[in-house]
C-alpha cells in the first residue's frame, strides 16, 4: 500500500515537473544543463518522449554535448532493437549535418556513425557471400 502511494506521488511529481519545464522553454532560452537534466529524467521514465525532447534541445541549444548524448542515445536504442537501421542512419546524418564539420566536438559522433556503416557493409558482404 505504501508503495502505491509512493508511485502516485512520483508520477504526480514527474507530471508537474514536465509541465514546469514545458512552460519554462516557452519563456526562456534554456542552457544545455537544463536540457541535460530534463533528458536524464525523461530517458529513465519515458523513452518514447526522449527523441522529441532531444529534437527540442538540439533546436534550442545546439551544443556539442547534447549532440553526443543524442548520438549515444540513438546508438543504444539501435543496439537494443528499438530503432531500425534507416531511422538510426537518418538521426546520425542529421547530427552530422549540424555538427560534423566541428572536428573537436564531432569525432565521437563520426566514430559511432562509421562503426554502424562498417557493420552494415560487412553484413551486406556476408549476405552476398551466402
Secondary structure, DSSP 8 states (H G I E B T S, - for coil): -HHHHHHHHHHHHHHHHHHHHHHHHHHS---HHHHHHHHHHHHHH-HHHHHHHHHHHHHH---HHHHHHHHHHHHHHHHTTSS-HHHHHHHHHHHHHHHTT-HHHHHHHHHHHHHHHHHHHHHHHHHHH-
